[in-house]
Amino acid sequence: YVKKGVHIPPFMLGGGQEKGFRSGTESVPLICGFGAAVKKLAPNVSANFEKAADIQAYLIEKCNENGDVFVNSRKGGSPYVTSIAVKGLKSEVLLHYLEKREIYVSSGSACSKGKKSSVLKEFRYPEQSLDSTIRISFSIDTTKADIDALMEGIKSAQNDLCKVR
């Protein structure tokens, strides 16, 4: 929403759609697809949230069992995404190591791929944590077996790649 009388420069120049703020034609198939997804998932939102919270709690428990894995995520955040740091391993190295095991995680933040997390920096996390942070995202299909595979992959990476053990 934009208050009357407030001028905001156009987000995208072009044909003048959206009152000149964002030109371009909306993708009706994408809008319909999003609507169908919402309709399918809406009845299970609470159950899905609880399942994600359970999976996240399991991940945190497993991370706490490994003295060199630190959970960056704070309590009360989204249970669908968890940020961890693995001591002695750069995130990009760990990401590719896990990829070879068909375990897919992310490094950095979603909005600044390839850069150290400005959010973690703002919370004054140690510099070495910024360079060793990975982000794990959960879906309704994520299982505890997936978490076990992730932690086994991290443990293998620590044994194979870490000089700080």
N, CA and C of each residue as an Amber inpcrd file, in Angstrom:
protein
   495
   0.8420000  -1.1760000   0.0000000   0.0000000   0.0000000   0.0000000
   0.8820000   1.2320000   0.0000000   0.4400000   2.2480000  -0.7190000
   1.1650000   3.5050000  -0.7640000   0.1860000   4.6170000  -0.4150000
   0.5510000   5.4090000   0.5670000  -0.2950000   6.5090000   1.0120000
  -0.4820000   7.5140000  -0.1150000  -1.7020000   8.0040000  -0.2580000
  -1.9690000   9.0250000  -1.2840000  -1.0390000  10.2100000  -1.0770000
  -0.5170000  10.7020000  -2.1800000   0.3810000  11.8470000  -2.1260000
   1.8500000  11.4730000  -2.0030000   2.1370000  10.2330000  -1.7090000
   3.5270000   9.7770000  -1.5900000   3.9630000   9.2510000  -2.9470000
   5.0970000   9.7600000  -3.4430000   5.6030000   9.2960000  -4.7370000
   6.7390000   8.3060000  -4.5130000   6.5750000   7.1250000  -5.0750000
   7.6240000   6.1100000  -5.0380000   8.0300000   5.8620000  -6.4820000
   9.3310000   5.9240000  -6.7770000   9.7620000   5.7030000  -8.1610000
   9.3820000   4.2980000  -8.6320000   9.1630000   4.1250000  -9.9240000
   8.7820000   2.8190000 -10.4580000   9.7900000   1.7350000 -10.1060000
   9.2770000   0.5550000  -9.7640000  10.1030000  -0.6120000  -9.4690000
  10.6630000  -1.1710000 -10.7750000   9.8040000  -1.2120000 -11.8040000
  10.1970000  -1.6780000 -13.1330000   9.5740000  -0.7410000 -14.1630000
  10.3650000  -0.2860000 -15.0800000   9.8510000   0.5810000 -16.1280000
   9.2690000  -0.2600000 -17.2500000   8.2930000   0.2990000 -17.9380000
   7.7320000  -0.4340000 -19.0650000   6.3640000   0.0730000 -19.4370000
   5.4020000  -0.8400000 -19.5210000   4.0770000  -0.5530000 -20.0570000
   3.1210000   0.1920000 -19.1510000   3.5000000   0.4720000 -17.9140000
   2.6560000   1.2840000 -17.0490000   1.6420000   0.5050000 -16.2270000
   1.6970000  -0.8100000 -16.2330000   0.7770000  -1.5780000 -15.4090000
   1.0250000  -1.2620000 -13.9320000   0.0750000  -1.6660000 -13.0940000
   0.1720000  -1.4250000 -11.6380000   0.4160000   0.0600000 -11.3350000
  -0.3490000   0.8970000 -12.0150000  -0.2790000   2.3630000 -11.8250000
   1.1320000   2.9100000 -12.0520000   1.8540000   2.2760000 -12.9720000
   3.1890000   2.7380000 -13.3320000   4.2800000   2.3050000 -12.3740000
   3.9230000   1.6190000 -11.2910000   4.9280000   1.2280000 -10.3010000
   5.7010000  -0.0210000 -10.7250000   4.9930000  -1.0080000 -11.2420000
   5.6400000  -2.2550000 -11.6550000   5.0180000  -2.7300000 -12.9530000
   5.7100000  -2.4740000 -14.0310000   5.1850000  -2.8600000 -15.3400000
   5.3210000  -4.3540000 -15.5550000   4.5340000  -4.8640000 -16.4650000
   4.5850000  -6.2790000 -16.7960000   3.2410000  -6.9260000 -16.5570000
   2.9830000  -7.9470000 -17.3210000   1.7180000  -8.6640000 -17.2100000
   1.8540000  -9.7750000 -16.1820000   0.8720000  -9.8770000 -15.2930000
   0.8960000 -10.9360000 -14.3000000   0.7880000 -12.2870000 -14.9940000
   1.4550000 -13.2690000 -14.4250000   1.4270000 -14.6120000 -14.9850000
   0.2250000 -15.3580000 -14.4100000  -0.8420000 -15.4180000 -15.1820000
  -2.0620000 -16.0780000 -14.7180000  -1.8130000 -17.5440000 -14.3640000
  -1.0430000 -18.3160000 -15.1530000  -0.7890000 -19.7040000 -14.7510000
  -0.0860000 -19.8100000 -13.3890000   0.8670000 -18.9120000 -13.1290000
   1.5450000 -18.9430000 -11.8300000   0.5930000 -18.5680000 -10.7020000
  -0.2670000 -17.6000000 -10.9360000  -1.2560000 -17.2050000  -9.9340000
  -2.1960000 -18.3740000  -9.6370000  -2.6570000 -19.0570000 -10.6730000
  -3.5430000 -20.2200000 -10.4950000  -2.8240000 -21.3450000  -9.7670000
  -1.5700000 -21.5770000 -10.1130000  -0.7840000 -22.6110000  -9.4450000
  -0.5980000 -22.3150000  -7.9710000  -0.3320000 -21.0570000  -7.6610000
  -0.1850000 -20.6600000  -6.2640000  -1.5030000 -20.8680000  -5.5180000
  -2.6010000 -20.4980000  -6.1490000  -3.9260000 -20.6910000  -5.5390000
  -4.2070000 -22.1580000  -5.2650000  -3.8620000 -23.0220000  -6.2140000
  -4.0760000 -24.4660000  -6.0400000  -3.2130000 -25.0090000  -4.8990000
  -1.9810000 -24.5320000  -4.8060000  -1.0860000 -24.9810000  -3.7290000
  -1.6360000 -24.5640000  -2.3720000  -2.1090000 -23.3340000  -2.2770000
  -2.6770000 -22.8450000  -1.0180000  -3.8950000 -23.6730000  -0.6350000
  -4.7500000 -23.9320000  -1.6020000  -5.9580000 -24.7110000  -1.3340000
  -5.6030000 -26.1090000  -0.8220000  -4.5600000 -26.7130000  -1.4040000
  -4.1630000 -28.0630000  -1.0120000  -3.5130000 -28.0820000   0.3750000
  -2.6780000 -27.0970000   0.6690000  -1.9090000 -27.1120000   1.9070000
  -2.6200000 -26.4690000   3.0960000  -3.5470000 -25.5720000   2.8490000
  -4.1870000 -24.8170000   3.9320000  -4.7850000 -25.6840000   5.0300000
  -5.4860000 -26.7750000   4.7110000  -6.0860000 -27.5740000   5.7830000
  -5.0620000 -28.2210000   6.7330000  -3.8080000 -28.3210000   6.2810000
  -2.7900000 -29.0090000   7.0840000  -1.7240000 -28.0770000   7.6520000
  -1.9700000 -26.7820000   7.6510000  -0.9490000 -25.8270000   8.0720000
  -0.4570000 -26.1220000   9.4850000  -1.3490000 -26.3360000  10.4240000
  -0.9500000 -26.5760000  11.8160000  -0.1630000 -27.8690000  11.9620000
  -0.6320000 -28.9320000  11.3230000   0.0700000 -30.2210000  11.4060000
   1.4500000 -30.1300000  10.7570000   1.5320000 -29.4360000   9.6210000
   2.8170000 -29.2760000   8.9440000   3.7920000 -28.4710000   9.8050000
   3.2890000 -27.4330000  10.4630000   4.1110000 -26.5920000  11.3380000
   4.6610000 -27.4320000  12.4950000   3.7920000 -28.2360000  13.1020000
   4.2250000 -29.0890000  14.2190000   5.2600000 -30.1170000  13.7680000
   5.0620000 -30.6820000  12.5820000   6.0280000 -31.6570000  12.0590000
   7.3800000 -30.9840000  11.8200000   7.3630000 -29.7930000  11.2320000
   8.6150000 -29.0630000  10.9880000   9.3030000 -28.7290000  12.3100000
   8.5290000 -28.3370000  13.3220000   9.0980000 -28.0190000  14.6370000
   9.7370000 -29.2650000  15.2560000   9.1150000 -30.4180000  15.0740000
   9.6470000 -31.6800000  15.5930000  10.9590000 -32.0390000  14.8820000
  10.9810000 -31.8760000  13.5630000  12.1960000 -32.1630000  12.7820000
  13.3120000 -31.1980000  13.1890000  12.9650000 -29.9200000  13.3610000
  13.9660000 -28.9390000  13.7630000  14.5260000 -29.2730000  15.1490000
  13.6580000 -29.6440000  16.0890000  14.1080000 -30.0130000  17.4340000
  15.0610000 -31.2100000  17.3740000  14.7540000 -32.1580000  16.4960000
  15.6200000 -33.3300000  16.3220000  16.9840000 -32.9040000  15.7800000
  16.9900000 -31.9990000  14.7920000  18.2560000 -31.4960000  14.2440000
  19.0660000 -30.8070000  15.3400000  18.4240000 -29.9620000  16.1180000
  19.1330000 -29.2310000  17.1790000  19.7180000 -30.2070000  18.1930000
  18.9530000 -31.2240000  18.5440000  19.4400000 -32.2570000  19.4670000
  20.6970000 -32.9230000  18.9040000  20.6600000 -33.2780000  17.6220000
  21.8010000 -33.9370000  16.9840000  23.0020000 -32.9930000  16.8890000
  22.7490000 -31.7220000  16.6190000  23.8420000 -30.7420000  16.5610000
  24.5080000 -30.6020000  17.9280000  23.7040000 -30.5930000  18.9840000
  24.2350000 -30.4630000  20.3390000  25.0730000 -31.6710000  20.7530000
  24.8340000 -32.8140000  20.1240000  25.6300000 -34.0100000  20.4110000
  27.0200000 -33.9200000  19.7920000  27.1780000 -33.0790000  18.7710000
  28.4640000 -32.8810000  18.0970000  29.0190000 -31.5460000  18.6000000
  30.0520000 -31.5990000  19.4050000  30.5950000 -30.3950000  20.0370000
  31.1010000 -29.3280000  19.0850000  31.2540000 -29.6600000  17.8140000
  31.7740000 -28.6930000  16.8500000  30.7170000 -28.1910000  15.8770000
  29.4380000 -28.4290000  16.1940000  28.3360000 -27.9140000  15.3880000
  27.5040000 -27.0080000  16.2840000  27.3230000 -25.7620000  15.8430000
  26.6290000 -24.7630000  16.6410000  25.3630000 -24.3120000  15.9280000
  24.2950000 -24.2040000  16.6730000  23.0220000 -23.7610000  16.1090000
  22.9670000 -22.2390000  16.2100000  22.8720000 -21.5850000  15.0490000
  22.7590000 -20.1260000  15.0110000  21.3280000 -19.6570000  15.2360000
  20.3650000 -20.4440000  14.7720000  18.9570000 -20.0360000  14.8480000
  18.5220000 -19.8690000  16.2930000  17.7040000 -18.8530000  16.5010000
  17.1940000 -18.5690000  17.8440000  15.8480000 -19.2290000  18.0470000
  15.5230000 -19.5260000  19.2930000  14.2050000 -20.0810000  19.6140000
  13.1390000 -19.0820000  19.2150000  12.0150000 -19.6160000  18.7510000
  10.9010000 -18.7510000  18.3730000  10.8820000 -18.3830000  16.9040000
  11.9110000 -18.7780000  16.1750000  11.9560000 -18.4980000  14.7460000
  11.1800000 -19.5460000  13.9660000  11.2440000 -19.4560000  12.6630000
  10.5590000 -20.4100000  11.8010000  11.1380000 -21.8120000  11.9760000
  10.2850000 -22.8260000  12.1420000  10.8030000 -24.1820000  12.2410000
  11.1790000 -24.7650000  10.8750000  10.9310000 -24.0300000   9.8120000
  11.1910000 -24.5390000   8.4680000  12.6210000 -24.2840000   7.9940000
  13.3660000 -23.4470000   8.7010000  14.7310000 -23.1100000   8.3010000
  15.5920000 -23.0490000   9.5610000  16.7540000 -23.7060000   9.5100000
  17.6700000 -23.6900000  10.6490000  19.0680000 -23.3750000  10.1470000
  19.7310000 -22.4790000  10.8430000  21.0870000 -22.0700000  10.5010000
  22.0460000 -22.6940000  11.5080000  23.0800000 -23.3670000  10.9920000
  24.0960000 -23.9590000  11.8610000  25.4790000 -23.5850000  11.3350000
  26.4700000 -23.6600000  12.2220000  27.8640000 -23.4370000  11.8420000
  28.6620000 -24.6700000  12.2450000  29.5520000 -25.0920000  11.3670000
  30.3800000 -26.2650000  11.6260000  31.8220000 -25.7880000  11.7750000
  32.3410000 -25.9110000  12.9930000  33.6850000 -25.4260000  13.3030000
  34.7280000 -26.0560000  12.3810000  35.5790000 -25.2080000  11.8240000
  36.7020000 -25.6880000  11.0270000  36.4030000 -25.9590000   9.5650000
  35.1420000 -25.7870000   9.1520000  34.7820000 -26.0380000   7.7480000
  34.1370000 -24.8060000   7.1340000  34.6440000 -24.3770000   6.0190000
  33.9980000 -23.2790000   5.3040000  32.6920000 -23.8040000   4.7140000
  31.6790000 -22.9620000   4.7370000  30.3500000 -23.3890000   4.3160000
  30.3210000 -23.8900000   2.8740000  31.0200000 -23.2260000   1.9690000
  31.0060000 -23.6580000   0.5580000  31.6450000 -25.0380000   0.4000000
  32.6850000 -25.3120000   1.1590000  33.3470000 -26.6140000   1.0970000
  32.3940000 -27.6920000   1.6090000  31.7540000 -27.4210000   2.7420000
  30.8110000 -28.3840000   3.3120000  29.6250000 -28.5950000   2.3830000
  29.1250000 -27.5170000   1.8130000  27.9970000 -27.5970000   0.8910000
  28.2980000 -28.5600000  -0.2560000  29.4750000 -28.4360000  -0.8590000
  29.8430000 -29.3090000  -1.9810000  30.1290000 -30.7350000  -1.5140000
  30.6920000 -30.8810000  -0.3370000  30.9320000 -32.2170000   0.2170000
  29.5970000 -32.9400000   0.4040000  28.6280000 -32.2500000   0.9740000
  27.3060000 -32.8520000   1.1970000  26.5850000 -33.1170000  -0.1240000
  26.7550000 -32.2210000  -1.0850000  26.1520000 -32.3840000  -2.4140000
  26.5330000 -33.7260000  -3.0360000  27.7790000 -34.1280000  -2.8600000
  28.2490000 -35.3990000  -3.4100000  27.5210000 -36.5850000  -2.7800000
  26.9360000 -36.3520000  -1.6180000  26.1620000 -37.3840000  -0.9260000
  24.6590000 -37.1950000  -1.1700000  24.3380000 -36.3140000  -2.1080000
  22.9500000 -35.9630000  -2.4380000  22.1960000 -35.3810000  -1.2470000
  22.9210000 -34.5850000  -0.4600000  22.3390000 -33.8230000   0.6440000
  22.4800000 -32.3640000   0.2480000  21.3620000 -31.6850000   0.1320000
  21.3780000 -30.3300000  -0.4000000  20.9900000 -29.3240000   0.6700000
  21.9350000 -28.4440000   0.9830000  21.7410000 -27.3640000   1.9430000
  22.1820000 -26.0790000   1.2560000  22.0890000 -24.9730000   1.9590000
  22.4920000 -23.6900000   1.3920000  23.5540000 -23.0550000   2.2750000
  24.2970000 -22.1560000   1.6790000  25.2560000 -21.3770000   2.4650000
  24.8490000 -19.9200000   2.3880000  25.1670000 -19.1750000   3.4070000
  24.7850000 -17.7700000   3.4420000  23.2860000 -17.6100000   3.5920000
  22.8040000 -16.4250000   3.3270000  21.3670000 -16.1670000   3.4430000
  20.7300000 -16.1910000   2.0590000  19.4480000 -16.4280000   2.0230000
  18.7370000 -16.5570000   0.7530000  18.8560000 -15.2920000  -0.0930000
  18.9390000 -14.1370000   0.5580000  18.9330000 -12.8860000  -0.2060000
  20.3320000 -12.3900000  -0.5460000  21.3740000 -13.0780000  -0.1070000
  22.7240000 -12.6380000  -0.4490000  23.6370000 -13.8380000  -0.6470000
  23.2790000 -14.6490000  -1.6390000  24.0130000 -15.8860000  -1.9360000
  25.4970000 -15.5930000  -2.1550000  26.3160000 -16.4210000  -1.5160000
  27.7590000 -16.3090000  -1.7000000  28.4300000 -15.3090000  -0.7830000
  27.6770000 -14.5900000   0.0160000  28.2480000 -13.6120000   0.9450000
  28.0560000 -14.1100000   2.3650000  28.8770000 -13.5950000   3.2650000
  28.6890000 -13.9090000   4.6760000  27.3800000 -13.2710000   5.1360000
  26.7220000 -13.9250000   6.0630000  25.4300000 -13.4630000   6.5390000
  25.5480000 -12.1440000   7.2950000  24.9050000 -11.1170000   6.7700000
  24.8950000  -9.8280000   7.4710000  24.0320000  -9.9140000   8.7250000
  23.0600000 -10.8190000   8.7290000  22.2020000 -10.9950000   9.9080000
  23.0310000 -11.5490000  11.0610000  23.7980000 -12.5960000  10.7980000
  24.6400000 -13.1660000  11.8530000  25.6910000 -12.1590000  12.3140000
  26.2080000 -11.3870000  11.3690000  27.1890000 -10.3490000  11.7100000
  26.5530000  -9.3160000  12.6400000  25.3120000  -8.9410000  12.3400000
  24.5820000  -7.9680000  13.1490000  24.3650000  -8.4920000  14.5700000
  24.1700000  -9.8020000  14.7070000  23.9900000 -10.4170000  16.0240000
  25.3360000 -10.7060000  16.7020000  26.4180000 -10.2420000  16.0790000
  27.7710000 -10.3460000  16.6050000  28.2570000 -11.7920000  16.8010000
  27.9290000 -12.6460000  15.8230000  28.4720000 -14.0010000  15.8490000
  29.9440000 -13.9170000  15.4880000  30.7650000 -14.8210000  16.0070000
  32.2030000 -14.7830000  15.6890000  32.4460000 -14.8860000  14.1820000
  33.4880000 -14.2310000  13.7250000  33.8170000 -14.2000000  12.2930000
  33.9340000 -15.6010000  11.6980000  34.5500000 -16.5460000  12.4460000
  34.7010000 -17.9000000  11.9180000  33.3520000 -18.5940000  11.7440000
  32.3510000 -18.2420000  12.5480000  31.0070000 -18.8130000  12.3790000
  30.3600000 -18.2960000  11.1000000  30.6330000 -17.0430000  10.7650000
  30.0400000 -16.4580000   9.5640000  30.4940000 -17.2120000   8.3200000
  31.7180000 -17.6910000   8.3440000  32.2920000 -18.3660000   7.1910000
  32.0090000 -19.8640000   7.1760000  31.3780000 -20.3690000   8.2490000
  31.1340000 -21.8120000   8.3210000  29.6560000 -22.1280000   8.5460000
  28.7950000 -21.2120000   8.1430000  27.3620000 -21.3690000   8.3680000
  26.6660000 -21.9700000   7.1540000  25.7850000 -22.9290000   7.4220000
  24.9110000 -23.4680000   6.3810000  23.4710000 -23.3240000   6.8460000
  22.5720000 -23.3030000   5.8820000  21.1390000 -23.1440000   6.1530000
  20.4340000 -24.4100000   5.6980000  19.6770000 -25.0120000   6.6050000
  18.9400000 -26.2310000   6.3010000  17.4600000 -25.8740000   6.2520000
  16.8240000 -26.2060000   5.1380000  15.3930000 -25.9380000   4.9760000
  14.6280000 -27.2510000   5.0280000  13.4670000 -27.2270000   5.6730000
  12.6330000 -28.4130000   5.8140000  11.3590000 -28.2650000   4.9990000
  10.8260000 -29.3870000   4.5790000   9.5230000 -29.4120000   3.9170000
   8.6680000 -30.4470000   4.6390000   7.4510000 -30.6210000   4.1780000
   6.5860000 -31.6230000   4.8100000   7.1040000 -33.0300000   4.5590000
   8.0340000 -33.1710000   3.6260000   8.5830000 -34.4830000   3.3030000
   9.8810000 -34.8020000   4.0570000  10.4370000 -33.8480000   4.8030000
  11.6860000 -34.0750000   5.5250000  11.4460000 -35.0460000   6.6790000
  12.3760000 -35.9930000   6.8240000  12.2490000 -37.0120000   7.8710000
  13.4450000 -36.9670000   8.8240000  13.3160000 -37.6630000   9.9440000
  14.4390000 -37.7740000  10.8710000  15.5860000 -38.5430000  10.2200000
  15.2610000 -39.4640000   9.3340000  16.3100000 -40.1760000   8.5940000
  17.1130000 -39.2000000   7.7300000  16.4450000 -38.1780000   7.1750000
  17.1570000 -37.1480000   6.4020000  18.1300000 -36.3880000   7.3090000
  17.6870000 -36.0900000   8.5220000  18.5460000 -35.3780000   9.4820000
  19.7290000 -36.2670000   9.8660000  19.4620000 -37.5590000  10.0830000
  20.5520000 -38.4940000  10.3980000  21.5810000 -38.5240000   9.2680000
  21.1160000 -38.5400000   8.0170000  22.0220000 -38.5410000   6.8600000
  22.8270000 -37.2430000   6.8160000  22.1840000 -36.1230000   7.0990000
  22.8830000 -34.8310000   7.1370000  23.9750000 -34.8580000   8.1950000
  23.6340000 -35.3010000   9.3950000  24.6100000 -35.2950000  10.4840000
  25.7460000 -36.2830000  10.2220000  25.4320000 -37.3960000   9.5850000
  26.4780000 -38.3480000   9.2120000  27.3940000 -37.7200000   8.1600000
  26.8110000 -36.9850000   7.2240000  27.6000000 -36.2820000   6.2150000
  28.5030000 -35.2320000   6.8360000  27.9760000 -34.4930000   7.8080000
  28.7800000 -33.4730000   8.5010000  29.9180000 -34.1440000   9.2660000
  29.6080000 -35.2310000   9.9460000  30.6320000 -35.9580000  10.7100000
  31.7330000 -36.4650000   9.7780000  31.3530000 -37.0010000   8.6270000
  32.3360000 -37.4670000   7.6430000  33.1840000 -36.3120000   7.1320000
  32.5540000 -35.1870000   6.8700000  33.2880000 -34.0060000   6.4040000
  34.2780000 -33.5430000   7.4560000  33.8430000 -33.5550000   8.7080000
  34.7540000 -33.1680000   9.7920000  35.9560000 -34.1070000   9.8450000
  35.7090000 -35.4020000   9.7160000  36.8050000 -36.3730000   9.7590000
  37.7190000 -36.2680000   8.5430000  37.1300000 -36.0340000   7.3670000
  37.9030000 -36.0040000   6.1260000  38.6040000 -34.6680000   5.8790000
  37.9690000 -33.5610000   6.3020000  38.4350000 -32.2430000   5.8860000
  38.9710000 -31.3410000   6.9900000  38.5810000 -31.6050000   8.2200000
  38.9340000 -30.6930000   9.3160000  40.3400000 -30.9390000   9.8270000
  41.0400000 -29.8460000  10.0040000  42.3550000 -29.9110000  10.6300000
  42.2330000 -29.5190000  12.0970000  41.0560000 -28.9760000  12.4650000
  40.8350000 -28.5010000  13.8310000  40.0260000 -29.5460000  14.5860000
  40.5890000 -30.6980000  14.8740000  39.8560000 -31.7360000  15.6290000
  40.7170000 -32.3170000  16.6930000
